[in-house]
């Protein structure tokens, strides 16, 4: 990835260089001040050199105070220069509106005065740039940079020598991994088990315990730590040294690999490759560990899900480490704090529980914090630690080992991800951070640059997934295996809050209470006024330098009038924001992201058209009923989020030429439905959400309207550029005889559609053209009758990964998934909800060869609906890792069919037992969960407890 325009390490230097170049080429002629071109060119050249130096310093994990100070000065200089340049550009763009001679005269006079003020400011900025350049030459910083941080002791080392009786919560994961080894015991092929999880979760401890238990079964064993910057030769030498083979004369990696392969040729070996950070290191080591068909096994640990999948791709298993339960966490905490599993100080019991919860089940956090309190008796000392978690604990010298572990993860991130990661400190603890909101803010901040083949939002999704895969954020609201939001663990939030304050990257008023706010100019401000009694803004703050403002809680004591340099204004969680504050927003000429989600807002700023840089506008959950026609003046508006009841003035849709995403266009009348045809004029549109919001007549007229509207929706997929289309029915009241027919729809060529959701709008069959959607990855449909032809068409979609179907019933009482190895070749997630009793589901051997997650809803009111296929053929889905089954029934009202409640429970138990047996026979040890949706489920829940089945 190319470096972002804005980053935590280089500030806005790259973005500024681009602007200065543009100014020299286009705008400087308007600065009618002698020598100005020369000064602008000087600033650009100096900043170019400084930017390169900042980039070099960015990879250094230890900087001297002189280096830090110089870096801070340069970054602040760049911010101030950009503010100055932006002020000039805004002046030139927004001061040509008055008319008449008198207006013309005063306008020119005002502009001339402003230009001279800017010229004087540039002269001062030139002086600061010269001073910074001379200081850089004087100290020769680049030659002093150290490329790595040195720890006296590897922070992971103590876990290898932990006494077994002091380990807590290890037995269950140890048993699970051992069971996988035993299940694969007869398989002579090399198998790789990857243990993945965040730093400090206990991966190394688990691997070591399994290693100690099983190593006696193998001819050659070894435990090798890789680390973040591995020396492959050193690792290869260690493998040979453990085997007692001399390798002093082997200097070449290839020779070392050949020697290891010779040694392992006929041996059954067991290795633990601990702490692998990237797939390249693994691939280098893996060259030496070939498959000798002797039943060899490897355990690999990593923080990165992508690396784990790479290591276990061909023949292996990925084990996700879970946090400790609350009970285990508390037992470990008390064991370390009081040398006992019981709480010794009753007066701190409540505080202790709060601390344990904030540790989130991470053993390293529990051990570190319990050590801080081991000799503390006074309750106020415990309260101080509880309050510090999530804010300033990382600055405590006694928390050093935990900080070191997290620092390893932070410095392993590329520059663009460090900025995105630290930016999460904007949000308070225990906050669910919406992915869409976060990515749009990243774009507005300049952390993401659009590339030719990918949009900025698509790149942002990649960044988001990278943070999830590296176990730095916790995925939340999972759908189709993808997170729609994330949360930051309190311990990690503590680390990034301190780091962001240290870099003057993000400032929060909440952090000010913990001494983390400095005298630096604030650039990104988070005001946490959720506690109304403490609602305040720092008196040291200079609002005119703030570029990003986020308010949580009350709007009290916050004046927007001075925040003229804002690029991001996020009021989604703000209370008491009123329409009378809107005129201040009209003066924020550089605004790129504006979120006004507040039930107290009834209108959009009247002069919103002056915000020429606005890219994202979110007015959901407001009282706004209609968009103003001036919205068409927002020439850069790419993302618009409105409620389905929000009205669009006639004819404006086709004029919003920069629009890439619109959520949600509500069709509240037949006339509005006709305007769907205008979307074909938007060549940049990638994502569109359309919803029906009116009652359909239950007569022939309703049928005619439905048919016409279907054709209007059909025009949407004729666009060659649309990537995501969602068609919703909010009232869920389309009559059965108004089912949608998609036969007349005609996809564009080439069709780039990747996601298609038609929700609560039932279709009567799958159209044949769907098999031609080569790029479609995600599909959601409601269908009346699931026919074999429908299954065949869906199976022919080549790139389909996520499929969610809701079917009323199947042909002849069965939905059959054939195993001809031709269909569903890429499918990983399959969800099937059968609505009515009398339909069975059956998978044939060889069907859905890559399926990982299966979710089914089975109605079992009657014995006939099972069709003698109690296990659904799940044993044929060998790649499954997760199975969720919803058993639906109410047997209290089955007397007419001659079925008692006990008989109903017996059928449920039979289905559960059959599915459990089928799942247990699968190689990947899938997670199995049951959901019961019938009234008399007490006996079944007891049955599940006895048989250790998970029930939701």
Buried (B, 14 or more C-beta within 10 A) or exposed (E): BEBBBBBBBBBBBBBBBEBBBEBBEEBBEBBEBEEBBEBBBBBBBBBBEBBEBBBEBBBBBEBBEEBEEBBBBBBBBBBBBBBBBBBBBBBBEEEEEEEEEEEEEEBEEEBEEBBEBBBEBBEEBBEBBEEBBEBBEEBEBEEEBEEEEEEEEEBBEEBBEBEEEEBBBBEEBBEEBBEBBEBBEEEBBBBBBBBBBBBBBBBBBBBBBBBEEBBEEBEBBBBBBBBBEBEBBEBBBBBBEBBEBEBEEBEEBEEBBBBBBEBBEEBBBBBBBBBBBBBEBBEBBBBBBBEBEBBBBBBBBBBBBBBBBBBBEEEBBBBBBEBBEBEBBBBBBBBBBBEEEEBEBEEBEEBBBBBBBBBBBBBBBBBBBBBBBEEBEEEEBBBBBBBBBBBBBBBBEEBBBBBBBBBBBBBBBBBBBBBBBBBBBBBBBEBEBBBBBBBBBBBBBBBBBEEEEEBBBBBBBBBBBBBBBBBBBBBBEEEBBBBBBBBBBBBBBBBBBBBBBBBBBBBBBBBBBBEBBBEBBBBBBBBBBBEEEEBBBBEEBEBEBBBBBBBBBBBBEBEBEBBBBBBBBBBBBBBBBEEEBBEBBBBBBBBBBBBBBBEBBEBBBEBBBBBBBBBBBBBBBBEBEEBBBBBBBBEEBBBBBBBBBBBBEEEBBBBBEBBBBBBBBBBBEBEBBEBBBBBBEBEEBBBBBBBBBBEBBEEEEBBEBBEEBBBBBBBBBBBEBBBBBBBBBBEEEBBEEBBBBBBEBEBBEEBBBBBBBBBBBBBBBBBEBBBBBEBBBBBBBBBBBBBBEBBBBBBBBEBBBBBBBBBBBBBEBBBBBBBEEEBBBBBBBBBBBBBEBBBBBBBEEBBBBEBBBBBBBBBBBBBBBBBEBBBBBBBBBBBBBBBBBBBBBBBEEBEEEEBEBEBBBBBBBBBBBBBBEBBEEBBBBBBBBBBBEBEBBEBBEEBBEEEEBEBE
